[in-house]
Amino acid sequence: MSPTTLPAGLEHGHVTFLGAGPGDPGLLTLRAVEALANADVLVAEHEVLDVVRQHARAGVAEVHTDTGPESDAVSGTGTPQLAVVDGASTTAALPAVRDAAHLVMEAARSGRRVVRAVSGDPGLDAYAAEEMLACAAAGVPFEVVPGVAAAVGVPAYAGVPLRDAQGADVRFVDARTASDRCWTEVGASDGTVVVSTTLDAVGAAAGELVSAGRKPDTPMTVTVAGTTTRQRTWTATLGTIAQTLKQAKVLPSPEGGRPVIAVVGERSAAAQREQLSWFESKPLFGWRVLVPRTKEQAASLSDQLRSYGAVPHEVPTIAVEPPRTPQQMERAVKGLVTGRYEWIAFTSVNAVKAVREKFEEYGLDARAFAGIKVAAVGEQTAKALVAFGVKPDLVPSGEQSAAGLLEDWPPYDPVFDPIDRVFLPRADIATETLVAGLIELGWEVDDVTAYRTVRASPPPAETREAIKGGGFDAVLFTSSSTVRNLVGIAGKPHNVTVIACIGPATAKTAEEHGLRVDVMAPEPSVHKLAEALADFGMRRRAAAVEAGDPVTRPSERRPGARRRRSTT
C-alpha cells in the first residue's frame, strides 16, 4: 500500500512528517503552512514548536518531545521523551505513551490529522525515519513535506556559499556519528566540508580534519543559532578555531552542547564573508526593540522592524474602555440609520471596533452604511473597515494622519452634498485638529466619544526589569501618551537604551521624563520612525567596523554614566 492510500477505518487519520527548517519561521514552505493549518495534533521538540505553532489552527493538541534522563540529545542516542503541553485541548484523549512513533500512530488511528514536525528536513532526521517505517509497517498513511536542511540554510544565512564557479565538491558530515573512515574520506578531499556538530566539539572536529590530511590554515566558519536573530558566526582556520572561540569567551560555556554548523574549505568563501554576510549585517540585527502599542496597532510596525533584523516586543500602554456616558454614541448610531450624516470618519482601529460593537448591540451590520461616505485615517483603519464589510471612500493619499485626511477631504458643497454633517467617533483624548479642519471646510461635525483610553496594566515583572535594567536595545515612542504611560506602568528605560521618537512633541515629553532622545523621525509616521532607527543602527554598525571594534548591540554595553544628550 502506498503512503497516500487511506486504509479502511482511517479515512480521516493521516500523518505528515514536516520539515520546520533551521529556525527562521519564514523558511517554512507553503505546503508546510497548509499542513499545519489543518492539523489536529502537533508533535515536535520545544524549539520546533516555537517555529511552527503560529501557523497551527486554534485548539490544536500540542505535544513536545523532551530528553529524559535516559536519552542523550547531544550525542544523538536515546529516544525522545513525550510530555503533554496543552491538556485543555484534544491532547487529553491521546494515549499516555513516551514513544513518538506510537503516539503519532495512535493519534492517526483515532482519525486525527497528525503533523510530526522536525528541525531541518525529515529526510535527514533519524527519529523521523524510524517513525515513518513504523507508520508504514502499521498501515498508517503518511506524507513527507521537505524542509530547508540546517546544513544548507545556515551557511546561506551566514554568507558562506558552499560552491564556487569551479564547482568544488561539497561533503556533509555529522560529527556526532561520523566514523574514522568518514573523516579520512573528507580529509583526503579538497572540496568544501559542512560539519554538523556542537559548540564544545568544534575543536575536536577541526582536529579530526587536520589528522585526516587537511591543512591547519584551511579557512573555517562556525555558526550558532543559524537563521535566527541570535545567530553568531566566527571565522578562523582549522588550527585556530578553538583559540578563536576561547578569545570570544564562547568557550568554555554551560551551553557548549548547542548545535552549530561549521564550513571548511579553501573555496567556501570564508574570506569573503564580510561582503556576503547579508543577515548578520542587517541594521538592527538582534536588537530587542520595545514597541509600546497593542499587538493590533503594532502589527505592521513590528513586521517592518523584523525586516531590519530586530526582535520587536509589544507592550500595550493603553487599554480601551466604553465611554462613561453611552447616550451620545447611541444617538449618533441611530442618526446613521436615519440619514443624519453625509460622512463618517474613522481615525483609529479602536473607533471601528467601537462602532461595530454598537451595531451588533442593535442588530445592525455593514448595510447600515448604505448611502453614507466613509473615511479612514490610514491603511490599518481601512483594513479594519474592510473586515467589517465596509470599503472606505476616502483614505489619505499622503500622510496617514488627521492632517493627511484633511488634505484630501472635499469642502462642503450645498449643490452636491444634500447633508452637511459628519459623524466623528473617536477617543476621549483626541486632539481637535480634524474637527477644526472639517469646520473650516464648511462641515458640521458631531464629535462623539466612542471609547475611552486608560493606562494599561503593568507588563510582566520580567519585562519591567528588562526595561529598567537595559535589556532592550531601543524603544519606539509614537506619541507623548506612550512615553507617560510606559514610564508610569513599567518605569524609565535604562540609559543604554536607544530612545526613538515620532516627532518634536513626543521628544519633548521624553526629555521631560529624563530620557535622552537619540532618534527622531523626519516626519510623523511610525514607518518613518522605524526607518530612522534602522539608519541609526546602520551608522552605528559602520562606525564600529571602521574603528575595528566588535559590532555590539546597545544592551551589550553598560556605561557607568549617561551619555551626552544628542538628537539625530
C-alpha positions as CSV (number, residue, x, y, z in Angstrom):
1,M,0.0,0.0,0.0
2,S,1.4,3.4,-0.9
3,P,1.7,6.0,1.9
4,T,-1.0,8.2,0.5
5,T,-3.6,5.4,0.3
6,L,-6.1,5.5,3.2
7,P,-7.0,2.0,4.6
8,A,-10.4,1.2,5.9
9,G,-11.2,2.9,9.1
10,L,-8.5,5.5,8.6
11,E,-10.3,7.8,6.1
12,H,-9.6,10.8,8.3
13,G,-6.4,9.7,10.0
14,H,-3.1,10.8,8.5
15,V,0.5,11.7,9.5
16,T,2.5,14.5,7.9
17,F,6.3,14.4,8.6
18,L,7.1,18.1,8.2
19,G,10.5,19.8,7.9
20,A,10.4,23.1,10.0
21,G,13.8,24.3,8.7
22,P,16.8,25.5,10.7
23,G,15.0,28.1,12.8
24,D,13.6,31.0,10.8
25,P,9.8,30.7,10.6
26,G,10.0,32.5,7.3
27,L,11.7,29.4,5.7
28,L,8.6,27.2,6.2
29,T,7.2,26.1,2.8
30,L,3.7,26.9,1.6
31,R,2.9,23.2,1.9
32,A,4.1,23.2,5.5
33,V,1.9,26.1,6.4
34,E,-1.1,24.4,4.8
35,A,-0.5,21.1,6.7
36,L,-0.1,23.0,10.0
37,A,-3.4,24.8,9.4
38,N,-5.3,21.5,9.1
39,A,-3.5,19.6,11.9
40,D,-5.5,18.1,14.8
41,V,-2.3,17.1,16.7
42,L,1.1,18.7,16.5
43,V,4.2,16.7,17.7
44,A,7.5,18.5,17.9
45,E,10.6,19.4,20.0
46,H,10.3,22.6,22.1
47,E,12.3,24.7,19.8
48,V,10.5,23.4,16.7
49,L,7.1,24.2,18.3
50,D,8.2,27.8,18.6
51,V,8.7,27.9,14.8
52,V,5.5,26.2,13.7
53,R,2.8,26.8,16.3
54,Q,1.9,30.2,14.9
55,H,0.6,28.5,11.8
56,A,-1.4,25.9,13.6
57,R,-5.2,26.3,14.0
58,A,-6.7,27.3,17.3
59,G,-7.3,24.3,19.6
60,V,-4.7,22.0,18.1
61,A,-3.3,19.5,20.5
62,E,0.4,20.2,21.1
63,V,2.8,17.5,22.2
64,H,6.5,18.3,22.6
65,T,9.4,15.9,22.7
66,D,11.9,16.3,25.5
67,T,15.0,14.5,26.6
68,G,14.7,12.4,29.7
69,P,17.5,11.0,31.9
70,E,18.0,8.0,29.7
71,S,18.4,10.0,26.5
72,D,21.3,11.9,25.2
73,A,20.3,14.8,22.8
74,V,23.9,15.8,22.2
75,S,25.2,12.5,21.0
76,G,22.1,11.7,19.2
77,T,21.5,8.5,21.1
78,G,18.4,7.6,23.2
79,T,14.8,8.2,22.5
80,P,12.9,11.5,22.6
81,Q,10.5,11.6,25.6
82,L,7.0,13.0,25.3
83,A,5.1,15.4,27.5
84,V,1.7,16.9,27.1
85,V,1.8,20.7,26.7
86,D,-1.8,21.6,26.1
87,G,-4.0,19.5,28.4
88,A,-7.0,21.8,27.8
89,S,-7.3,20.7,24.1
90,T,-7.8,17.3,22.5
91,T,-4.4,16.2,23.9
92,A,-6.3,14.8,26.9
93,A,-7.6,12.0,24.6
94,L,-4.1,11.0,23.4
95,P,-2.5,7.8,24.8
96,A,0.0,8.3,27.6
97,V,3.0,6.8,25.8
98,R,6.6,8.0,25.7
99,D,7.5,6.7,22.2
100,A,6.9,9.3,19.5
101,A,6.2,6.7,16.8
102,H,3.5,5.0,18.9
103,L,1.9,8.3,19.8
104,V,1.8,9.5,16.2
105,M,0.3,6.3,15.0
106,E,-2.3,6.1,17.8
107,A,-3.4,9.7,17.2
108,A,-3.8,8.9,13.5
109,R,-5.7,5.6,14.2
110,S,-8.2,7.7,16.2
111,G,-9.0,9.6,13.0
112,R,-6.8,12.7,13.6
113,R,-4.6,14.6,11.2
114,V,-1.2,14.5,12.8
115,V,1.8,16.7,12.0
116,R,5.2,15.5,13.2
117,A,7.4,18.5,12.8
118,V,11.2,18.1,13.0
119,S,14.0,20.6,12.7
120,G,15.5,20.9,9.2
121,D,14.4,18.2,6.8
122,P,12.6,15.0,7.8
123,G,14.8,13.0,5.4
124,L,17.9,13.9,7.4
125,D,16.3,13.2,10.8
126,A,17.0,9.7,12.2
127,Y,14.0,9.7,14.5
128,A,11.6,10.7,11.7
129,A,12.9,7.9,9.5
130,E,12.2,5.4,12.3
131,E,8.7,6.8,12.8
132,M,8.0,6.7,9.0
133,L,9.0,3.0,9.0
134,A,6.8,2.3,12.0
135,C,3.8,4.0,10.2
136,A,4.4,2.0,7.0
137,A,4.6,-1.2,9.0
138,A,1.4,-0.5,10.8
139,G,-0.5,0.7,7.7
140,V,-0.8,4.3,8.9
141,P,-0.9,6.6,5.8
142,F,1.7,9.4,5.8
143,E,3.3,12.0,3.7
144,V,6.6,14.0,3.8
145,V,6.9,17.7,3.5
146,P,10.5,18.6,2.9
147,G,12.2,21.5,4.8
148,V,15.3,23.6,4.4
149,A,18.2,21.5,5.9
150,A,20.3,23.3,8.5
151,A,23.5,22.2,6.7
152,V,22.3,24.2,3.7
153,G,20.2,27.0,5.2
154,V,22.6,28.1,7.9
155,P,25.6,28.7,5.7
156,A,23.4,30.7,3.3
157,Y,22.4,33.0,6.2
158,A,26.0,33.2,7.4
159,G,27.1,34.5,3.9
160,V,29.1,31.4,3.1
161,P,28.3,29.9,-0.3
162,L,29.1,26.2,-0.4
163,R,30.1,26.1,-4.1
164,D,32.0,28.5,-6.3
165,A,32.2,28.9,-10.1
166,Q,34.7,26.0,-10.3
167,G,32.1,23.7,-8.8
168,A,34.0,22.3,-5.9
169,D,32.7,19.1,-4.2
170,V,30.6,19.6,-1.1
171,R,30.6,16.9,1.6
172,F,28.3,16.8,4.6
173,V,29.4,15.3,7.9
174,D,27.5,14.8,11.1
175,A,30.5,14.9,13.6
176,R,28.3,13.3,16.3
177,T,28.1,10.0,14.4
178,A,31.0,10.2,11.9
179,S,33.3,7.2,11.7
180,D,37.1,7.2,11.3
181,R,36.6,6.2,7.6
182,C,34.3,9.2,7.1
183,W,36.9,11.6,8.4
184,T,39.6,10.0,6.3
185,E,37.5,10.4,3.1
186,V,36.6,14.1,3.7
187,G,40.2,14.8,4.8
188,A,41.5,13.5,1.5
189,S,39.2,15.7,-0.5
190,D,40.0,19.4,-1.3
191,G,36.3,20.3,-1.5
192,T,34.0,22.1,0.9
193,V,33.0,20.2,4.1
194,V,29.9,21.1,6.0
195,V,30.1,19.8,9.6
196,S,27.1,19.4,11.9
197,T,28.4,19.4,15.4
198,T,28.1,21.0,18.8
199,L,29.9,24.2,20.1
200,D,32.2,22.4,22.5
201,A,33.1,19.7,19.9
202,V,34.1,22.2,17.2
203,G,37.8,21.9,18.1
204,A,37.7,18.2,18.1
205,A,36.1,18.1,14.7
206,A,38.8,20.5,13.4
207,G,41.4,18.2,14.8
208,E,39.9,15.2,13.1
209,L,40.1,17.0,9.7
210,V,43.7,18.0,10.3
211,S,44.6,14.5,11.3
212,A,42.9,13.2,8.1
213,G,45.1,15.5,5.9
214,R,43.5,18.9,5.8
215,K,46.0,21.8,6.3
216,P,45.7,23.7,9.6
217,D,45.4,27.0,7.8
218,T,42.3,25.9,5.9
219,P,39.5,28.5,6.4
220,M,36.7,27.6,8.7
221,T,33.4,29.4,9.8
222,V,31.3,28.3,12.7
223,T,27.7,29.5,13.1
224,V,25.5,29.0,16.1
225,A,21.7,29.6,16.3
226,G,21.7,29.9,12.5
227,T,18.9,31.7,10.6
228,T,17.6,33.2,13.9
229,T,18.3,36.7,15.3
230,R,20.6,35.0,17.9
231,Q,22.9,33.9,15.0
232,R,26.6,34.4,15.5
233,T,29.4,33.4,13.2
234,W,33.1,33.2,13.8
235,T,35.7,33.0,11.0
236,A,39.1,31.3,11.7
237,T,41.1,28.3,10.4
238,L,41.2,24.6,11.4
239,G,44.2,25.3,13.5
240,T,42.9,28.5,15.3
241,I,39.2,27.9,15.7
242,A,39.5,26.6,19.3
243,Q,41.5,29.7,20.3
244,T,39.1,32.0,18.5
245,L,36.1,30.7,20.4
246,K,38.1,30.9,23.6
247,Q,39.1,34.5,23.0
248,A,35.5,35.4,22.1
249,K,34.6,33.9,25.5
250,V,32.2,31.5,23.9
251,L,34.0,28.5,25.3
252,P,34.1,27.1,27.9
253,S,30.4,27.5,28.4
254,P,27.5,25.7,30.0
255,E,25.8,26.0,26.6
256,G,28.6,24.1,24.9
257,G,26.1,21.4,23.7
258,R,24.4,23.9,21.4
259,P,24.3,22.6,17.8
260,V,26.4,24.5,15.2
261,I,27.2,24.3,11.5
262,A,30.8,24.6,10.5
263,V,32.0,25.2,6.9
264,V,35.6,24.2,6.0
265,G,37.4,24.7,2.7
266,E,39.5,27.0,0.6
267,R,36.6,27.7,-1.8
268,S,33.9,28.1,0.9
269,A,34.2,31.9,0.6
270,A,35.1,32.2,4.3
271,A,37.5,35.0,3.4
272,Q,34.7,36.9,1.6
273,R,32.2,36.7,4.5
274,E,32.5,40.4,5.3
275,Q,31.0,41.2,1.8
276,L,28.5,38.3,1.8
277,S,27.2,38.4,5.3
278,W,23.8,39.8,4.5
279,F,21.8,38.5,7.5
280,E,24.0,39.4,10.5
281,S,24.8,42.8,8.9
282,K,21.2,44.0,8.9
283,P,21.0,47.4,10.6
284,L,19.2,46.3,13.7
285,F,20.3,42.6,13.8
286,G,19.4,41.0,17.1
287,W,18.2,44.3,18.6
288,R,15.3,43.9,21.1
289,V,13.1,46.8,20.3
290,L,10.3,47.8,22.7
291,V,7.1,48.8,20.8
292,P,4.7,50.4,23.4
293,R,1.5,49.7,21.4
294,T,-1.1,47.0,21.3
295,K,-0.5,43.9,19.1
296,E,-3.1,45.1,16.6
297,Q,-1.7,48.6,16.4
298,A,1.9,47.3,16.2
299,A,1.5,44.6,13.6
300,S,2.8,46.4,10.5
301,L,5.4,48.2,12.6
302,S,6.7,45.0,14.1
303,D,6.9,43.4,10.6
304,Q,9.0,46.3,9.4
305,L,11.3,46.0,12.4
306,R,11.8,42.3,11.7
307,S,12.8,43.1,8.1
308,Y,15.7,45.1,9.7
309,G,16.7,42.1,11.8
310,A,15.2,43.4,15.0
311,V,13.2,41.4,17.6
312,P,10.1,43.5,18.4
313,H,8.5,43.2,21.8
314,E,5.0,44.7,22.0
315,V,3.8,46.2,25.3
316,P,0.4,47.8,25.4
317,T,0.5,51.2,27.3
318,I,-3.2,52.0,27.0
319,A,-6.4,50.0,27.4
320,V,-9.7,50.8,25.7
321,E,-13.0,51.1,27.7
322,P,-16.5,52.2,26.7
323,P,-17.5,55.9,27.3
324,R,-18.8,56.8,30.7
325,T,-22.0,58.1,29.2
326,P,-23.0,56.0,26.2
327,Q,-26.1,58.0,25.3
328,Q,-24.2,60.3,22.9
329,M,-22.8,57.3,21.0
330,E,-26.3,55.7,20.9
331,R,-27.9,58.9,19.4
332,A,-25.1,59.1,16.7
333,V,-25.6,55.5,15.6
334,K,-29.3,56.0,15.3
335,G,-28.6,59.1,13.3
336,L,-26.5,57.0,10.9
337,V,-29.5,54.8,10.2
338,T,-32.0,57.7,9.9
339,G,-29.8,59.6,7.4
340,R,-28.4,62.4,9.6
341,Y,-24.9,62.2,8.2
342,E,-23.2,62.6,4.8
343,W,-19.9,61.3,6.1
344,I,-18.5,59.1,8.9
345,A,-14.7,59.4,9.6
346,F,-12.7,56.7,11.4
347,T,-9.4,57.9,12.9
348,S,-8.4,54.6,14.5
349,V,-9.0,50.8,14.5
350,N,-10.5,51.3,18.0
351,A,-13.1,53.7,16.6
352,V,-14.1,51.0,14.0
353,K,-14.3,48.4,16.8
354,A,-16.5,50.7,19.0
355,V,-19.0,51.4,16.2
356,R,-19.1,47.8,15.2
357,E,-19.8,46.7,18.7
358,K,-22.6,49.2,19.0
359,F,-24.0,48.0,15.6
360,E,-24.0,44.4,16.9
361,E,-25.8,45.6,20.1
362,Y,-28.6,46.9,17.9
363,G,-28.6,44.0,15.5
364,L,-27.2,46.1,12.7
365,D,-24.4,45.2,10.2
366,A,-22.4,46.9,7.4
367,R,-25.5,47.5,5.3
368,A,-26.4,50.4,7.7
369,F,-23.6,52.4,6.0
370,A,-25.5,52.4,2.7
371,G,-25.6,56.0,1.2
372,I,-23.0,57.3,3.7
373,K,-19.5,58.2,2.6
374,V,-16.8,56.5,4.8
375,A,-13.3,57.9,5.5
376,A,-10.4,56.1,7.2
377,V,-7.3,57.9,8.5
378,G,-4.9,55.2,7.3
379,E,-4.3,51.7,6.0
380,Q,-4.8,49.8,9.2
381,T,-8.1,51.6,9.9
382,A,-9.1,50.8,6.3
383,K,-8.3,47.2,6.8
384,A,-10.5,47.1,9.9
385,L,-13.4,48.6,7.9
386,V,-12.9,46.1,5.1
387,A,-13.0,43.3,7.7
388,F,-16.3,44.8,8.9
389,G,-17.6,44.7,5.3
390,V,-17.2,48.4,4.5
391,K,-14.9,49.7,1.8
392,P,-13.8,53.3,2.7
393,D,-14.4,56.0,0.1
394,L,-11.5,58.1,1.3
395,V,-8.1,57.1,2.6
396,P,-5.3,59.8,2.7
397,S,-3.1,59.6,-0.4
398,G,-0.2,61.1,1.5
399,E,0.5,61.3,5.3
400,Q,-1.7,58.9,7.3
401,S,-2.9,61.3,9.9
402,A,-5.6,63.8,10.7
403,A,-3.7,66.4,8.7
404,G,-3.3,64.0,5.7
405,L,-7.0,63.2,5.8
406,L,-7.9,66.9,5.7
407,E,-5.6,67.4,2.7
408,D,-7.9,65.1,0.7
409,W,-11.2,65.9,2.3
410,P,-13.6,67.7,-0.1
411,P,-15.1,71.0,1.1
412,Y,-18.9,71.1,1.7
413,D,-20.8,71.9,-1.5
414,P,-24.5,72.7,-0.9
415,V,-25.2,71.8,-4.6
416,F,-23.8,68.2,-4.5
417,D,-23.9,67.5,-0.7
418,P,-27.5,67.0,0.5
419,I,-26.4,66.8,4.1
420,D,-23.7,68.9,5.7
421,R,-22.9,66.8,8.8
422,V,-20.0,64.4,9.7
423,F,-20.1,61.8,12.4
424,L,-16.6,61.5,14.0
425,P,-16.4,58.6,16.6
426,R,-13.1,58.8,18.4
427,A,-11.2,58.7,21.7
428,D,-11.9,60.9,24.7
429,I,-8.4,62.4,24.5
430,A,-8.3,63.0,20.7
431,T,-6.9,66.4,19.5
432,E,-9.1,69.0,17.8
433,T,-7.1,69.1,14.6
434,L,-9.6,67.1,12.5
435,V,-12.7,68.8,13.9
436,A,-11.3,72.3,13.3
437,G,-10.3,71.4,9.8
438,L,-13.7,70.0,8.9
439,I,-15.5,73.0,10.2
440,E,-13.1,75.2,8.2
441,L,-14.1,73.2,5.1
442,G,-17.8,74.0,5.8
443,W,-18.9,70.8,7.5
444,E,-20.9,70.4,10.7
445,V,-19.3,67.9,13.0
446,D,-20.8,65.6,15.6
447,D,-17.6,64.9,17.7
448,V,-18.6,61.8,19.7
449,T,-16.6,60.0,22.3
450,A,-16.8,56.3,21.1
451,Y,-14.3,54.9,23.6
452,R,-12.0,56.0,26.5
453,T,-8.3,55.3,26.6
454,V,-6.9,54.5,30.1
455,R,-3.5,53.4,31.2
456,A,-2.9,49.7,30.7
457,S,-2.0,47.3,33.4
458,P,1.8,46.9,34.1
459,P,3.6,44.3,31.9
460,P,5.0,41.2,33.5
461,A,7.8,41.6,36.0
462,E,10.4,40.2,33.6
463,T,9.5,42.9,31.0
464,R,9.7,45.7,33.6
465,E,13.1,44.5,34.8
466,A,14.3,44.4,31.2
467,I,13.1,48.0,30.6
468,K,14.7,49.4,33.7
469,G,17.8,47.2,33.6
470,G,18.9,47.8,30.0
471,G,17.5,44.5,28.5
472,F,16.1,46.4,25.5
473,D,18.3,47.9,22.8
474,A,15.7,50.5,21.7
475,V,12.2,51.8,22.4
476,L,9.9,53.5,19.9
477,F,7.7,56.2,21.2
478,T,4.8,57.1,18.8
479,S,3.1,59.7,21.0
480,S,3.5,61.7,24.2
481,S,1.0,59.4,25.9
482,T,3.1,56.3,25.1
483,V,6.0,58.0,26.9
484,R,3.9,58.9,30.0
485,N,2.1,55.6,30.2
486,L,5.2,53.4,29.7
487,V,7.1,55.2,32.4
488,G,4.0,55.0,34.6
489,I,3.4,51.3,34.3
490,A,6.9,50.0,33.8
491,G,9.5,52.6,34.8
492,K,12.0,54.6,32.9
493,P,14.1,52.9,30.2
494,H,17.8,52.3,31.1
495,N,20.2,54.9,29.8
496,V,21.8,52.4,27.4
497,T,18.5,52.0,25.6
498,V,18.2,54.0,22.3
499,I,15.2,56.3,22.5
500,A,13.4,57.0,19.2
501,C,10.5,59.5,19.0
502,I,8.0,60.1,16.2
503,G,8.2,63.9,16.4
504,P,9.2,67.0,18.4
505,A,6.3,67.0,20.8
506,T,6.9,63.3,21.7
507,A,10.7,64.0,22.1
508,K,9.9,66.9,24.4
509,T,7.8,64.7,26.6
510,A,10.6,62.1,26.7
511,E,13.1,64.7,27.7
512,E,10.8,66.0,30.4
513,H,10.9,62.4,31.8
514,G,14.7,62.4,31.9
515,L,15.2,60.4,28.7
516,R,17.9,61.2,26.2
517,V,16.4,61.2,22.6
518,D,18.7,59.6,20.1
519,V,16.5,59.3,17.1
520,M,13.6,61.4,15.7
521,A,11.5,60.6,12.6
522,P,11.9,63.0,9.7
523,E,8.1,63.1,9.5
524,P,5.3,62.0,11.9
525,S,4.9,58.4,10.6
526,V,5.5,55.2,12.5
527,H,7.2,53.7,9.4
528,K,9.5,56.7,9.0
529,L,10.3,56.3,12.7
530,A,11.3,52.6,12.1
531,E,13.4,53.7,9.1
532,A,15.1,56.4,11.2
533,L,16.0,53.8,13.9
534,A,17.4,51.4,11.2
535,D,19.5,54.3,9.8
536,F,20.8,55.0,13.3
537,G,21.7,51.3,13.7
538,M,23.4,51.1,10.3
539,R,25.6,54.2,11.1
540,R,26.4,52.8,14.5
541,R,27.5,49.5,12.9
542,A,29.6,51.2,10.2
543,A,31.4,53.3,12.9
544,A,32.3,50.1,14.9
545,V,33.6,48.3,11.8
546,E,35.6,51.3,10.7
547,A,37.2,51.6,14.1
548,G,38.0,47.9,14.2
549,D,35.7,47.4,17.2
550,P,33.3,44.4,17.5
551,V,29.8,45.1,16.5
552,T,27.6,45.1,19.6
553,R,24.0,45.9,20.5
554,P,23.3,48.8,22.8
555,S,22.2,46.4,25.6
556,E,25.6,44.7,25.5
557,R,27.2,47.9,26.8
558,R,26.8,49.1,30.4
559,P,28.4,52.5,30.7
560,G,28.7,53.9,34.2
561,A,27.3,57.3,33.4
562,R,24.7,58.7,31.0
563,R,25.9,59.6,27.5
564,R,25.6,63.1,26.5
565,R,22.2,64.0,25.0
566,S,22.1,64.1,21.3
567,T,19.4,64.1,18.7
568,T,19.8,62.7,15.1
